[in-house]
Amino acid sequence: MIPFMPTKRGLMLAILASISVSISLSSPNLASSMLSSILLAILASSFLFSLISFRRIEIIRHPSEDCSVGEEACLPILIRNKSRFTRQSFVLRESIPFTSEPAHDEAVKALTPFEEIRLERNVQADRRGVHQLGKVLMLGGDPAGLFRRAAKFELPDTVTVYPSIYKLNSFPLTVRRKIHISSSKPIGESGAGQDFFGIREHRRSDGMRFICWRASVKHRKLMVKEFEALGNASIAIVLDCRRNAKDSALKSAAPFECIVSAAASLCMHLSEMNCFLLFSTQKEAGDGFSNISGSGSRFKNISIDFLASVQTRDESAGNPLSPIFEAIPPQSIVYLFSMAQDPSYEDYFSAFFEKGVELRWILACPENFSGRPEKNASGLLEDDGKFSFRPLRIGPESRMDILIGDWRQ
């Protein structure tokens, strides 16, 4: 970065001043001498103005906000004029790694003496991950626009962009093989199940979002919806990050981002329910797997933080079903998200069936995102019939909130 640079206008004026000086030296006269003096004075004054244009301007980065893909991240910056002179307007430029734009420019108005402004910069996040922010460029110049001035400020910060989360209005938590994961006994706290049980009077521990306003008006007191208990329901979320070598040539991250978003939405939704959760995927580097277990907000925070930075793996990575197979109790539900049909799945599918575990397999093949394959109204693609257990094949237009919330296999 060059701190000083003449603009096109300044370069033309400098050439004109050089010609005028040459003429006045070769054939001295009053007109050529005055013209050359005026041009040189303009150049010198503009250079001095650009030299002091950023003097005593302080830039401070305030903590940035984390967000999800598709949302706007707020990147606030405090600008302070510490001098007793007015500073002209300038532009702040920063390369933000999680946006599709190469650089983000923000115009700053002229600063009066000792003025302090907070610049709220709202930028839409397009890339998931943990991103590092660094230098901010301040671009300005002189009032005549003959010189361009640039100054660099090192303002480090970290912004985490989480996967896009969609709301699941309903969620099937009962398996079809007569496996009881809920009882008919109502729980004491509303909203911890999915199957509607009845309406009762509001208690202090009940959440406001479960209030039934129609019944409250009828009985003239707060009434809440009560759901059946889930007992010891166990749900495993398995994310297979492996991608075939032939699929990596497609250079599209859409299939992987689709299943990561679906896994994150499940983690968010299930963490608010009374069930035990398991999460398994390949480690970021080296051999092995990352396994997370638990329930509630602790599981949600750990799993969502992990999904914010998870990346694809090559085919040499292991099968993520292997480390949690023994940990999955009978009569559970397993959600498997993958981008390929691994032949080693078949052995686990048979073992899951013998344990009474219901498998819900969501497959996002990269070739389904590169063209326009046949699909039905809900976005569900036709299965190719290669496996004995049929996956739910999805594409770029699939409504994951509907397909997961209303599971049909």
C-alpha positions, -999 to +999 in steps of 0.1 A: +000+000+000+014+034-011+005+061+015+005+089-011-005+087-047-015+114-072-049+110-088-054+113-125-064+149-120-033+156-100-011+138-125-024+160-154-019+191-133+017+181-125+024+176-162+009+209-170+029+226-143+061+210-156+054+223-191+046+257-178+079+258-158+099+247-189+083+275-210+090+301-183+126+290-180+132+289-218+115+322-226+109+342-194+078+365-193+053+376-167+024+354-179+043+321-180+060+328-147+027+336-129+010+305-144+038+282-134+038+297-099+001+293-095+002+257-106+031+248-084+014+265-054-018+245-060+002+212-061+022+221-030-009+231-010-028+200-020+001+178-010+003+194+024-035+191+029-034+154+021-004+150+044-023+162+074-058+150+064-057+120+088-037+136+116-051+128+151-079+107+138-084+076+160-102+044+149-113+018+175-131-014+167-159-024+190-167-061+196-184-076+166-215-097+167-217-133+157-245-144+134-257-172+112-254-176+074-279-153+057-281-129+086-264-095+089-234-092+111-228-059+129-192-047+128-191-014+147-162+010+146-157+041+167-141+071+149-128+100+169-113+134+158-089+144+185-078+176+169-093+211+171-097+213+133-124+199+110-113+168+091-128+162+057-148+131+047-131+098+039-138+061+032-132+031+054-123-001+035-121-036+049-118-070+034-144-091+052-137-129+047-173-141+053-190-120+026-191-124-012-178-089-018-140-085-022-140-053+000-166-034+020-165+004+017-182+028+042-182+066+037-176+087+067-188+123+069-166+153+077-156+154+114-160+185+134-134+193+161-133+166+189-163+148+173-168+112+180-191+089+159-199+052+161-202+037+126-226+007+125-216-015+096-241-042+088-228-069+065-246-100+053-228-132+061-224-157+033-197-181+045-198-202+076-168-205+099-147-187+125-132-157+107-104-133+117-108-096+110-076-076+106-066-043+089-089-014+081-078+011+054-087+047+056-088+063+022-090+101+017-070+130+002-070+167-002-100+190-009-090+195-045-087+158-052-052+159-065-036+134-041-049+102-026-040+093+010-042+059+026-036+049+062-037+013+077-051+004+111-046-031+126-078-038+144-080-076+151-113-093+160-130-126+155-165-133+141-182-167+142-207-173+115-229-202+124-248-225+100-282-212+089-309-224+113-345-230+103-374-236+126-389-270+130-425-266+140-431-303+146-408-332+150-415-370+151-400-386+181-418-419+181-405-449+161-428-469+140-418-504+153-439-500+185-410-485+205-423-465+234-402-434+240-431-415+257-456-424+283-492-414+288-483-397+321-483-359+317-451-341+328-451-313+353-436-287+329-452-277+297-435-280+263-410-308+271-426-332+246-442-332+212-474-352+215-503-330+227-518-342+260-542-315+272-546-280+287-540-271+323-536-241+345-503-221+342-475-228+367-445-207+375-421-230+358-440-230+325-427-211+294-447-182+280-446-196+245-468-226+256-497-204+268-530-212+251-546-178+248-580-190+236-584-212+267-570-185+289-598-161+277-624-188+282-614-196+318-602-161+326-568-173+338-536-184+322-538-219+307-510-238+290-507-266+265-493-298+281-475-325+262-466-361+270-433-369+285-405-382+264-390-404+291-354-415+282-356-408+245-322-409+229-314-394+195-281-395+176-271-370+150-243-383+127-227-360+102-205-378+076-181-351+062-165-374+036-166-364+000-157-386-030-127-376-050-148-374-082-173-352-064-147-327-052-142-316-089-177-300-087-162-272-065-196-267-049-201-264-011-239-264-014-244-301-005-222-300+026-237-267+037-271-281+033-265-311+056-246-290+081-275-266+083-299-295+088-277-310+116-275-276+133-313-271+131-318-305+147-293-298+175-310-264+183-345-279+183-338-311+202-317-293+229-349-277+241-366-310+246-363-337+273-341-362+255-305-375+255-285-365+225-254-379+207-234-362+180-206-377+159-185-367+130-149-369+118-122-348+134-108-318+116-073-331+114-058-366+117-077-398+125-105-401+150-139-387+156-155-358+176-183-371+198-206-349+218-232-361+242-256-345+267-288-324+266-300-289+271-281-257+265-247-273+271-251-297+242-265-269+220-236-246+226-209-272+221-225-287+190-233-254+173-198-241+179-184-272+164-207-270+133-196-234+127-162-245+117-166-281+105-152-289+070-153-317+045-129-347+047-114-370+021-124-406+016-097-419+040-116-406+071-135-433+090-172-440+092-187-417+119-213-444+128-186-467+143-176-447+174-212-442+187-227-476+177-223-491+211-234-459+228-267-458+211-293-475+233-320-497+218-353-481+207-335-448+197-335-426+166-304-420+145-302-391+120-275-397+094-264-368+071-241-377+043-230-367+008-222-402-005-235-438-001-207-456+017-210-494+014-199-498+050-233-483+061-250-515+053-235-534+083-246-507+107-281-505+092-287-542+099-273-539+134-295-508+141-326-528+129-318-556+153-314-531+182-348-515+174-331-483+163-349-462+137-326-448+111-334-415+092-309-411+065-306-378+046-284-379+015-272-348-003-253-360-034-232-333-051-246-343-085-280-334-073-269-298-068-252-294-101-282-299-124-320-301-122-329-337-113-365-350-110-382-341-077-416-340-062-435-310-049-417-310-015-383-311-030-376-348-024-356-364-051-361-399-066-340-426-050-317-447-072-323-479-053-287-489-047-291-496-010-315-519+008-324-490+031-336-460+010-322-426+019-341-393+016-323-377-013-324-339-013-314-311-037-310-274-036-347-267-036-356-292-009-376-278+021-356-294+050-378-279+076-408-298+061-390-330+053-375-333+088-405-320+107-428-344+088-406-374+083-418-398+056-396-428+047 
